[in-house]
Amino acid sequence: MESSIESQIGKASAKFKYPDSRVLYQITSTLSEIIEEANFEIKKEGIKIVATDPGKIAYIEINMPYETFLEYEVEKEINMGVNVQSLSNIVSRGKKGDNVTFLVSDQNILIKIEGDVIKKYLIPNIEVSIDVPKDIKIDFDTRVVVIGDTFKKILSDASSFGDIVELEADENSFKIRAKGEGPRAEVNLSKGSTSLIEIETKNKSISSYDVNYLKNVLNLAKIAETVEVRFSSEKPIELIFNAPDKSKIRYLLAPTTQ
């Protein structure tokens, strides 16, 4: 027998079950730092979210193939529009290992968190205006793969010394500098370091970015063991997080003018 809240969903066009509410919370809370509303494109092959911040400085792309989910059924392709903070608040009510099931109709979204207890929430499926560039492709001179937790700690420390972080890479090392009006800080990851997994450079690269925009996505380091960092001199930076559940998150940030 359906509960009263389930009876309000209407005819669902899609149903999917995510395996861990805490991992999903890291994704939704990161999104909430960048945008207020998000559109989830639900297709038979998986779910995709693309968005830019209001200032068009940052771009985020999340791809979750159907293999990511414990259950995945799409009767017809549909968009799921949500207030990201509201979604994040709901998902935060789950514990590690709790499953999160979504039923999506044209009007409503039913979210069910299943653990020791079953919690159900009904939110409207809102129309979200999408104004983002399609298929952004940039050639980068430098590609670095670092331990996610290390990269997070370095950037968190750097934010204590200034708002700008400068990245420099050559064939032998990856340097991260905090730049501000007062004290400065520098971390050097040399080839062979346990925290520096890979480094490839076509040309020496130096570029600066707003550390606060980088910090917005650092919680994703909790769901990906490594972070792939791509950049060139005076070009955007691209961070790629590959999660164990096969989802992939791509974050692009414009360089500062300094």
Number of C-alpha atoms within 10 A of each C-alpha: 5 7 8 8 11 17 11 14 19 15 13 19 17 23 19 22 20 20 20 21 24 20 21 20 23 20 19 20 22 21 25 18 15 20 16 14 20 26 22 18 16 24 18 15 13 21 21 19 18 21 22 22 16 10 7 12 15 20 19 23 17 20 19 19 18 21 13 20 21 14 13 19 17 18 11 11 15 18 23 25 23 21 18 21 19 16 19 20 13 20 25 19 13 24 17 14 14 22 21 25 22 20 22 27 20 19 17 20 26 23 23 22 25 19 15 9 8 12 14 16 15 17 18 17 19 18 15 15 10 12 10 14 10 7 7 8 6 13 9 19 18 24 19 19 19 22 17 21 19 16 20 21 12 16 20 16 15 25 20 14 18 20 16 22 24 20 21 19 27 19 14 12 18 21 15 21 21 25 20 16 8 7 10 13 17 15 15 13 16 17 16 12 12 11 17 19 15 14 22 16 19 12 14 13 19 18 20 24 23 18 20 16 19 21 17 15 22 22 17 26 20 16 21 20 16 23 25 19 19 23 27 25 19 16 21 22 24 22 22 21 24 19 20 11 17 14 21 17 22 16 21 21 21 18 21 16 8 9
